[in-house]
Amino acid sequence: MNDEEPLRPFVQDEIDSAATPDELLHTDPRKASMLKALVKRLGVVSYAAKDVGLSRQAHYNWLNEDEKYKSAYELITEVVIDFTETRLIECINMSDLRAITFMLRTRGKKPGLYLL
């Protein structure tokens, strides 16, 4: 996997299986560049904007004004979460106590389960 774009294979799978992949395509090259940078930067807006020479505000304006851009960004966000959860599971499978504790504290909130 490419260290610079760890999400690329995951995002490409999502794009390939999307019901309407043209929602993810943009004629505006600035928006397309920003979406690519967001994939590379795991969805961190400030780093992605800096990479492409745009302001963070441009991204937020596009989210409010362009439904296609917003849909693409939401897909990237979902893929980032899935990617992160996959890494968390890998750590749990290696008996990483911090990962196990994190999972229990965030997902194991049930009566009778108490973690310090």
N, C-alpha and C positions, 0 to 999 in steps of 0.2 A: 504494500500500500504506500502511496506517495505521502511523505510526511507533510508536504506543503498543502495538499488537498485531501485530508483524510476522509472527508465525507463524499467526495466525488462519486465513488461507486454506489454508495447508498442513495444519493440524490438521483443519479442516473437511473437506478432501478425504479425509484418512485416516479420519475418523469416518464419512463417507458411504460409503466403500468397505469398511469393517470388516465382517467376517463376522457379528459379534454387536455391533452398535452399542449395545445396551442395557447392555453391560459398562461403557460410558463414562458412563452416566447414574447420578446419585446422588440419593437422596431427602434425604440430609443436606445442607442448604444450606451448612454450613461446609465440607464436603468439595468441593462444587461450586465454591464461591468460591475455595478454595485451588487447585483445578485450573485455573480461569480465570486466576488470578494467576500460576501457573507458566507458562502459555502466554505471558502478557504479559511476564514476566520471563525468558523463554528458559530456563526450568527451574532458575533459581537459587533455591534453597529459602529462604535467609535473607531475600531481598528480597520474595519472594512472601508468606511468612508475616507479615512486617512490614506489607505492604499490606493484608492482611485481618485483622490484629490477633490472630494466632495465634502460638503458639510453634513453633519448628522441631521440637521434640519431638512435638507433636501430629501433624505430618506423618509423622514416622518411626514413631510408634505406629500410625497408619492403614496405613502400608505393611506393617507386620507383622500387622495384625489384619484387613484388608479386601482380599480378592483383587481385587475390582472396582476399588477405588481404586489398588491396585498396578498393575493392567493399564493403567489410564488414564495413570498417571504414566510407566510404561514407554513407552507410545505417544508421550507428549509428549517424552520423552528422545530417542527415535528420530527424531522430526520435527525436534528442535533440531539433532541431528547432521546430518541431511540438509540442513537449511536452511544450516547453517554450511559444509558441504562445497560447496554450490551457490555460496555467496559466495566461497569459496576458488577455485573454478574460474573465476568471473568475474574475479577478480584475476589469475589465471594468464593468462587470455585477453587481459588488458590489459598483459601482459609485466611484471608486478610481480615483480621479482627476489626479494623476500622471500617471496612466496607460492610461487614456483617452488622456492626453496631449501627451504622448509618441506615442500612436497609430496615432494620428493626425499628429505629426511631421514626422513620418517615412512613413506613408502610405497615408496621406491626402494631399500630395503635389500637389495641383491643383491651377490653376489660381483663384484668388479671395479669397483663404483661407490664412489668415495671423495670425500666432501665434507669440507672443513676446518671 
